[in-house]
Amino acid sequence: MNYNIEETVIERYKAGATTVQPSLCCPVEYQENQYLDIIPQEIVEKDYGCGDPTRYVNPGEIVVDLGSGAGKNCYMIAQKVGANGRVIGVDFNETMLSLSRSYQAEIAEKLGYGNTSFVKAKIQDLALDLDQVQQWLTAHPIQSVEQITQFELECDRLRQHAPLIADNTVDVVISNCVLNLVRPQDKDQLFQEIYRVLKRGGRAVISDIVCDQDPTSTILNDPDLWSGCIAGAFRENEFLQRFEQAGFYGIEILARQEEPWQVIDGIEFRSLTVCAFKGKDGPCLDVNQAVIYKGPWKQVMDDDGHILYRGERMAVCDKTYHIYTNINGPYHQDILGILPHETIPLESAPEFDCSRNVIRKPEETKGKNYHVTITNSDNSCCSPSSSSCC
């Protein structure tokens, strides 16, 4: 590429903060459009996206919006999470941040509470508060090579001791047509950062532009197509693989644009919204739990390679059991959980080999001394001479 991706994106979106740029926006129909009623028209017009991740957020949650732009999604979510929730918009573009921040007091007054903040950072480096970095630079202007080292040490100190967004603190990370704007060499770090800030059991809900084939060299070398959410688009299957590689589970396509938004050089570009969960890391311990997959498929395999056979009592470790049966997770509607007859403390539970697919013996969940007594007494309601059964 013969251009600077970050500079190209900043300039394009700086212009989009002052003048409406229709070409930056893939048309989106918000199913819950009542949340747009209190948002100023300037915010609505100058906020660009390709999907609606806001509809997948719940009351009371802490939400981070990557590439929050003019703030439309943040202000919609502020209403959904309520006074007990919180929304953090992250953007690198000072012009966009100024626009989103300018309406905070007005919207807080309309809601009766203020639960939004807009912070300056790169979305692939959520630990580094760039407002604090700017303050340090103002006090310590760089005039020599040696001072560059001091600057880098200060950035590392801020990440470690004053992180903008700390580890395991966020319920939901959303983004709306922004991940594709990150430089290719930073995209692995981007997904790692999303994973880092989420709580265990938290989720990412990301809307972005994907393509059905790799972009051509002509597309990649066009700066307008990069800042226009085309050149940096993920290949559709690769997009989901990125979540898997970062450690997520339960990765699911929530919405896929049927007709492509654009077709360039024969390649289709469309909007995709994906949800992915955090929390499969940790030890595998056996406390005799089992799960039954209800169907309709004959068998299914999860992200860790566990194969569940329809109707079979499959042995799972304690961690996997809770992932499958969590009512806020992706699997519980298809799973029946079976608890052990006797609770085994985790501190004394043996390790479970999750690499094997094992059917749990009924005795392990019923108890080894479990037995059924069948009576032939004529006094029984279910005796052979009874005309009905209770």
N, C-alpha and C positions, 0 to 999 in steps of 0.2 A: 504494500500500500504506500502511496506517495503523499499521504496526508496524515495529520494528527487526529485520531478518532475523538479524543476527549475535547479538543478545541472545537472541532466541527460540531459536536453535540451541544456543547455549551452555547456557541453562537446561535445555533438553530433554535434552541429552546429559550434563549434570551429574547430573540425576536418574537417567539411564540407567547412570551409573557407580556409583550407590549401590543402586538397586533395578532388577531386571530389567524391561525394557520390551519385551514381545513385539511390540508394534505397530511398533517401529522396525526390525524384522528381516524381510526377505523370505527364506523358507526356502531353505537352501542345502545341497546334498549334496556333501561334499568327497570327490572320488574317491581322494585320497591321505590318507585319514583317519588313517593310522598316525602322522602328524605331530602329531595332537592328543593322543596318549597322555601326553606329559610335561607338557602345559599344564594348569595349575590350573583347576579347574572354574569358579571365579569369573571368570577371564579368558574362558573359553569362553562362559559365560552372558551376560556383559555386553559382548560385542563384537558389533557389529551390521553386517550387510552384505547384499548381494543377489546375489553371485556368488563365483567362486573364481579370482582372478588368480594365486594362489600356485602353481598347477600349471604355469605357464608360465615359471618361474624355474629357472635352471641352476646347477650347482656353481661356486663361485669368483666369482660375480657380486656387484657392489655394487648394492644395491637400496634405493630410497626408497619408503616407504609413505605416501601422502598421506592424512591423517585417520586415523592409526593407532589411535585409540581405546584400548581396553583392551589392545591389543597382540597379539591372537590371530594375525593374519596375519604379523606380524613374527616371532613365535616359531616359526611353522611354517616360514617362509622361512629363519630362522637355521639350521634343521636341513638344509634343502636346499642352501644355498650352502656350508655347511661352515665349517671353521676358516679357510679362505683367502678366504671371502666376508665381506660386511659388510651389515648392515641398519640403516637409519635410519628411525625412525618419526617422523612430523611431525604435531603436533596443536596446536590453539589452546586446548583446554579443560584447565585446570589439574587438575581432578578426574580426568579420564581419564588425563592424564600421570602423576599420582601413582599410580594403579592399575597402569598398565603398568610403571612403573619399580620398583614394590615387589617384583616377582618376578624382576628381572634376575639377581640373585646366585643365586637358587635354580635357575633354568633353566640358567645358565652352569655351575653345579656338575654338573647332570645331564648336560649335553652334553660337559663336559670342556674347554670354551672359551667365551669371552664375545665375541660379535660383534654385539651389538645396542646401539643408543643411541636414546633418545627425546628429541626436541628440541621446543622451543616456537616455533611460527611460524604465520603464515597460509599456507595452501597456495598462495595466489596471490602470495606474496612470500617465496620460499624463500631469498632472500639475507639477510633481516633476522632475526637471532637475538633473539627477544623476551626471553630470559633476560638477555642483555647490555643490552637496552633497559631492563629493569626495574632492573638495577643502576645504570645511569646516572640514572634517574629518582629512585632512592632518594638518590643523592648530590646531585642537582640538582633538587629539587622545583619544579614549575612554579607560579609565583605571579603571573606577569604575561604579557601578550601577547608582549612581547619575548622572553621565555624559550621561548615556543612555537617561534619561529624557531630558537633554539639547539637545541631538541630535534629539529626536522626536519633540521637540518644534521648532528647527531650520527647520526641514522638513515641519512642518505645516506652518511656516512663509513663506518659499519659495513657497509653494503651493498657499497661499493666496495673497502674495505681489509680487512675481516674478514667476508666473506660466509659465511653459515651453510652453504650448499651452493654451491660454486663452479661456474663454467661447465664443461661438457664433462667431468664427473667421475663420472657414474652410468651403469651398464649398463642398468638397468631401473627405470622408475617405475611403481608399481602404485597402485591406489586401489580401494576397495570401498564403493560407494554413498555417496560424499562430494562429488563435484564438483557435484551438484545442490543442495548446501547453500550454495554460494557466491552472493553477491549478483549479479544480472544485470550490473551495471556493471563487475564485476571478472572476468567469465568470459573475456574476450579475454586479459587479463593472465595468467590461470590457465594457459591453454594455451601461452602464450609462455614461461612459467616452466618448464613441463614440458619444453619443447623446449630451453630454455637449459641446463639442468643435465645433460641426456643427452650421452653421448659420441657421436661420429660412429658410426653403425651401431647405436647403442642403440635401445631401444624402450620404448614406453608400453603397458602392459596394464591397461586400466581396465574395471572392472565398475560399472555405474551404472543408475539407473532412467530409462527413456525412455518417451515417450508417442506415440500415433499421431496426435494432433491437439494444437494449442496449448491449454494449460489455460485455462479460462474465468475471467472476472473474479472469480466467486464462489470458485473454487479459489485464485486468486492472493491474495485478501484474507483467507485463513484461515491464521493463524500456525501452527496445529497441523498443517495440511497442508504448510506449508513445512518445518518441522522434522521432519515425518514423511516426507520425501523425495518428496513429490508435487508441490507447487506449483512447485518449481524444476527439475523434470524437463526434460531436453532432448527436443525432438521427434526422433524416431528418425533421420530422414535428416539433420537439422541436427547431431546429435551427431557423425556421421562427417565432415560438412563442416567442423566446428570443427578437427579434426585436420589436414585438408587446408589450411585457411586459415593454420594455424600453421607450415606447411612440411613436414609429415610426408608419407611415401610408404608404399606397401604396406599401406594401411589395410584391415583385414579384420575381419569379425564372426566371433569365435571361438565364441560361445555366445549363443543367444537363447531366452528363456523362451517356450515355446509358448503356454501359457495365461496371460492377464494376471494379475499379482499383485493388482491392484485395478482396478475400473471405477467412475469417478466422473463424474457428469454426461455419461455416455455415452462417456467417453474412457478408453482402455485404457492402463494403466501396467504395464510389465514390465521385467525385468532384461535387460541387454545387456552382453556383454563384448567389447571391441574391442582390437585390437593395431595399433600404428602405429610406423613406423621413422623415425629421423632420419639424414640424411646425403646428401641430393641437392643441397645447395648446393655451389658451386665452379665452376671453369672447365670448359668442354667442349673437350677436345683429341682430335684424330684420330690414332690410331696403327694404323688399318686393322683394328680388331677387328670381329667380326660375331657376331650371335646368331641362332639358329633357334628359333622358338616351336614346341613339339612338338604343340600342340593340347590339348584336342579342339575348341575354338572355331575358327571360320574365321579370325577376327582378334580381337585384343584391343588395348586402349589403356591405357597407364599414366598415372600422375598428372601427368606432364609432357607428355602429348599424343603420345608415341611410339606409333605403330600398328605392331604386329607381325603379319605375315601368316603363317599356318600353313605351315611347311615352307620359307619363304623366308629367304635369307641376308641379314638386315637389318643395315645399317651403324649402329653406335652409337659414341658417344664413349667414352673410357677410363673416365670416372666411371660412366656408365650400364652399361658392360660389367661392372664390378665389383659394382655394385648387383644386377644380374640374376643373377650367378654366385656370389655370396657364399653359402656353405653355411649360414650362420646367418641369412640373409635370407628374404624371403617368396616369391621368384620362382624359385629355382634348380631346383626340381623340374620346372618346365615349360619350362626353357630349356636349349639346347645352346650352349655357348660355342665360338667359333672364333677362335683366336689368329692374328696376322699371321705371314707367312713369316719376316719379319725384324723384330726389335724396334726400334721407333722411340723414342728417348729423349723423355720428356715435355717437356724443356726446348726441344727443337727441333720438337715436333709442332705442326702448324697447328691453328687453331680449327676446331671441328666445328659445323655448323649443325644444332642439335637440333630446329629448327622444321620441318625437312623429313624425310619418311620415304623413305629411299633404300635400294635393294637393293645390297648390296656385290658388286662383281664378283669372281668366283672368283680372278682373277689377283692381287687385292690381298691375299688370304690365302695363296694358293699360292706367290706370287712371280711376277714378270712373265716370268721365263725358264723357268717351269715348263712341261714338255712330257712327253708320253707316247709311248714308242716301242713300236710293235706289230711283232712279228716273225712271219714266216711259215715259219720254219725247222721242218722236220719233227722236229728234235730237241727242240723245245719241248714241255713237258708240256701246253700249252694249244694245240697246233697243230691244224689242221683234221682231221688223221688220228688224233689222240689220242682214245682211247675215254673218257678221264676228264680232269678238270681239277683241278690242285692249287690 
